[in-house]
Amino acid sequence: MIGVLQAFACLIAVLLGGQSAQSHTLEPGYLQLTEIAPDTWQVFWRKPDVKGKPMAIDAQLPEVCEPSRGAAPQFDGQAWGSAWVATCDGGLKAQLVTIPGLEAQRTDVLMRVEFLEGPSTLAYRFTPSETVFVLPEEQTILQILWQYGQLGFEHILEGWDHLLFVFALLILIQSPGRLIGAVTAFTVAHSITLALATLGWVNMPGPPVEAVIALSIVFLAVEILKTDPANPRLSARFPWVVSFLFGLLHGLGFAGALSEIGLPEGDIPAALLAFNLGVEAGQLTFVLMVISAFAVVRILSKDVANQFRTVGAPGYTAMGYAIGCVSMYWLVERVSGF
C-alpha cells in the first residue's frame, strides 16, 4: 500500500511539475525602449511563442510616436521579435505605453526604458490587469524602491524551484530554532550572490546554475527520505550550512532575473536592496501560507497532520518522493537543454 502511495505521489508530482515547467518556459514578453537621440527611440519587442504562432499581444507606443507599432514579428527559435526606430515628438515622458491583448493572457510583459537624461533607466512589468503605463516625468527614490520591491516579490512567487526548495526545508527541519537558522542562512547566502552577480563581480552561465538549483532540491528530497532521528545526517546536524551553500546558488538564479530587468544608474544600491527585500517578502509570505495550511489541517485532524510531520509515516515519505520526482524532472529537463 505504501509503495502504491509513493508511486501515485510521484506521478502526480511529475505531472504538476511538467505543467509548471511549461508555464515557466513561457517567458514574459519583453519591450525595450532606448532613446538614441532626442525624440528618437530604438524599439525592440519580443513576445512568447504559442504553439508555433506569436502570442496575440502587441506593443503600442503613444500616438506622438511614428510608427507606434512595428512590423510583423519574426521567429528566432524561441520567441517572436521585431525592432524598429520610432520618432516621438516631445519624447515619451508623461506618455502612455499599452500592451493590447495582454488582458486575455496569463503572462506578463517586462518593459525596460533607457533615457538619455534622468531618469536614466526605468523598469515596469505589465500584467493582464495592468496593461497601460504612464511613463513618469521624474522617478523618485520611493518609486524605485516600490517598483523593484514588487518585481522581487513577483519573481520569487513565480519561481517554482525556489519555492520547492523552501518547502523541502520546512518538511525536513522540524525544530523551530533550526528552521529559523536555516532560512536565515539561505537568505544571507542568496543576498550575497545576488549582489555580487548583479554588480558584475561574479559571472556564471544561467543554464548550469538552473540545473544545480534543481539538484539542490533533489538533495533535500534524499535527506527527507533518509531521515533517521537515531543517526542524524548532515542536513539534520548542520542545516544552516546546507542552506547557506545552496542559497549561494539560488542567489545566482535571482541575479539572472534581475539582470534581464536591469538596474537604474545612480540608484543601483536602492534598487538592489528593494529587489532583495521583495524576494524576502515573497519567501516569507510563502512560508506563512504553508505553516497556516498545516495549522488548519492539524485543527481539522491531528492524525492526518501527523502523517505529514512524523518521520517514516506514509504522508511524510510520499512528500519526499513527490519533491524528489519533480526536482529530478527539472534536473533532466535543464541538463538536456544545455
N, C-alpha and C positions, 0 to 999 in steps of 0.2 A: 504493500500500500504506500509506504514511504517513497519507494522508487518511482511509482506512478505519479505521486505528487511532485517529486523533483523533476521528472520529465515534462509534466504539464507546465510547471512554473518556468522551466527553461524555454519551452515552445512559445508560451505567451510573451515572455520577456524578449525573445528574438524578434517576434512579430512586431511588438511595440517598438523595440529598438530600431528595427528596419524602417518603420514608419517615421520615427523621429529623426533618423539619419537622413531619410529622403527629404523631409521638411527642412532639415538643417542645410542640405546641399542646395536647396532653392534659395540662393543668396539674395539679399535685398537688392533692389535697383540702386543705381549709383548715378548721381548728377554732379558733374564737376564744372564750375564756372570760374574761369581765370581771366582777370582783367589784364589784357596785354597792352592796352593803350587807353587813354581817356575815352570812355564811352564805347570801347571796343572789347568784346569778350570772346574768348575761346571756350566753346561748349563741348563737353564730352558727355554722352548719355548712354547708359548701359542698363538693359532690363533683362530679367530672367527668361530662360527658355522653358516653355511649357509644351512637352510632347512634340518637339520639333518646330514649334512656332513661337514668335515673340509674345510675351505676356501682353494682354490688352490694356496697357497703360502708356502714357506719353508724358513728356516734359514740356510744359507750356511756359514760356518766358512772358514777361509783361508786354502789353501792347506797344510800349515805346521801343521794343526791340524788333529788328528786321534782319533775318527772319526770326519769328518767335518759336518755330519748330524746325527740326532737322529733317533730312531726307530719310527714306526708308532704311531701317537698321540692317546691318549685315551680321551674319552669324560667325563667331570666332572660334567655335568648337565648344564653348561653354555657355555663352550668353549672346545677346543681340546688342550691337553698339552702333552709334553714329556720332559724327563730330562735325561741327560747323563753326563759323565765325559770325557773331551777331553784333550789329551796331545798335546800341541802346541810347537814344537821345536823352541826355540828362543823367545817365547812369542807372544803377539798379537799387540804390538806397531808397527805402520807403516804397519799393515797388513789390507787386505780388508775383510769386512763383507758384505754379499749380501743377499737380500731377493728376490729370484727368484719368478716370478709370480705376484709381487705386482704392476707392471706396468699396469696390466689388471684389477685392483680392484679399489674401491672407498673408501678405508680406509687407515689408516696409521699403522705403526709398531713402537712402542716405544722400544728403546734399552737402557738398563742400564748396565754399566760395572764397576766392583769394582776391583781395582788393590791392590796388596799387598803393593806396593810403588807408589809414586806420578806419575800421578795424581790419587788420591785415588778413586774418583768416576767420572764417565762420563755419560752423558745422551745424546741421539740423537733420532730424530724422522725421520724414513724413510717415504717417500711419493711415490705415483705412478710415480712421475717424478724424484725421487732421491732414487734409490734402492740399491746404493752402498755407503759404507762409509769407509774411511781410518782412522783407529784409530791413533790419534796423539801420537807422542813420548812424547811431553810435552804439557800441557794445560795452556795457558796464561790467565790472568785475563780478557783480552779483548775477548778471545774466550768464556769464561764462561758467560760474560755479553751478548754477541751476541746470544749464544746458549739458555740461559734461557729467554732472551727477546723474541726470536722467539717462544718459547714454550708458553709463556704467551699470546702473540698476537694471536697465532693459537687457543689457548684454548677458549678465550673469543668469537672469531668469530664462533666457533663450539658450543658454549653454547646457544642454542635457548632460554632457560628460562631466562638467564641473559639479553640477548638482548631484549626479550619481555618486561622485567621489565623496562629497559631504554626507550624503545619505548613508554610504557604506561606513563612514566614520561613526555616525550615530548608532548604527547597528552593532559595530564591533566594540566600541568603547562604552561600557555601561556605567562606569564610575563618573559622576558629575564633575568631580575635580579634574580627573584625567581628560575628560571630554573637553572641558574648557581650555585646558592646556594644549590639547591637540589642535583645536580650532584656532586658538590664538597663534600657535606656531605656523599653521597653514596660512593665516592672514599675514603675518610678518614676512614669511618667505615669498609669497607671491607679490607682496607690495615691493619688495626689494628688486626682484627680477623685472617686474612691470616698469619700474622707474629706470633701471639700467638699460633695458631693451628699448624703451621709448626714447630715451635720450641718446641712443646710438652707441652706448658703451659695450653692449653685448648684442651679438647678431647671430641668430640661428635660423635655418630654413624652417618654414611652417610645417610642412608635411611630417617630417620626423618628430617634431615636438608634439603634434596632434596624436601621432601613433604611440608615443611614450606616455602621453596622458591616458590613453585607453589602457595601456599596460599597467599603469599605476592603479587603475580600478580593478584590473584582473588580480593584482597582488592583494588588494584588500579583500576581494572575494575569497581567495585562497585562505587568507588569515581567518576570515569568518568561519569557513568550513572546517578549519583545523584547530579552532579554539579549544583549548584544554585547560580548565582552571587549575588542574594539578601541575601542569607543565606549561607555564606561560611562554608564549612565543615573543619574538622581538616587538611586534606591534602592541602587545599587552604590557610588556615591561617598559618600553620606551616609546609610547605612542606619539609624543611630541617630536621625536627625532624623525620618525617616518613621515609625519605630516609636514615637517619643515622641508625635508628633502624633496618630496613630491610637490609641495607648494611652490618651490622654485620653478619647476617645470610648468605648472599651471599659470604662473605669472607670465611666462613667455607666451602662453596662449592668449592671455588677456592683452598682452602688448601687440600681438598680431592684429587684433581687432582695433586697438587704439591707433595703430599706425595707418590703417585704412581711413580712419576718421581725420587724423591729423590734429596737431595742437596749434593754438593761436600764438604767433610770435609775440613775445613781450609778456605773455601771460601763461607761459608753459607750466611753472610751478603750481599755479592756481588750478589750471585745467587738469593737470595730472592728479593733484590731490582730490579734486572733485570727482573725477572718474573712479579713483580708487575707493573713495567713500561711498559712491553709488554702488560699486561692486559689493562692498561690505554690507550695505543696507539690504541689497537683494539677497545676499547669502544669509543674513540674519533673519530676513522675512521667511526664507525657505525653512530654516531650522525651526523657527517658531511654529510654522504650519505643520511640520512633521511631528513636533512634540505635542501640539494641540490635538492633532488627529489621533495620536496614540493615547492621549489622555481621555478622549471621547470613547475610544474602543475599550479602554480599561474601565471606564464608568459603566459601559453597557455590559461588558463581560470580562471579568478578570481572567477567566480560563482562556479565552481567546487571546487576550493581551499577553498572557504568559507564554503562549505558543510562539510568539514572535520575539520574546525577550529572554527566553530560557535557552541556554546553550545546549544544542543537541536535540531540541524539540523540532517536530516536523516543520512548523512555520518558520523557525529560525533558519533551519537548513535550507528550506525552499527559497528563502530570500537570498541566501548565499549563492545558490545555484543560479537564481534569476539574475543577480548582479554580475556573476561571472559570465553567463551566456551573452548578455548584452554587451559587456565590455570586450569579450573575445570577438563578437561580431564586428564591433567598431574597429578593433585592432587589425583583423584580417582585411577589412574594407580599406582602411587607411594605408596599410602596408602595400596592398595590391595597387593602390592609386599612386605610388611613388613614380 
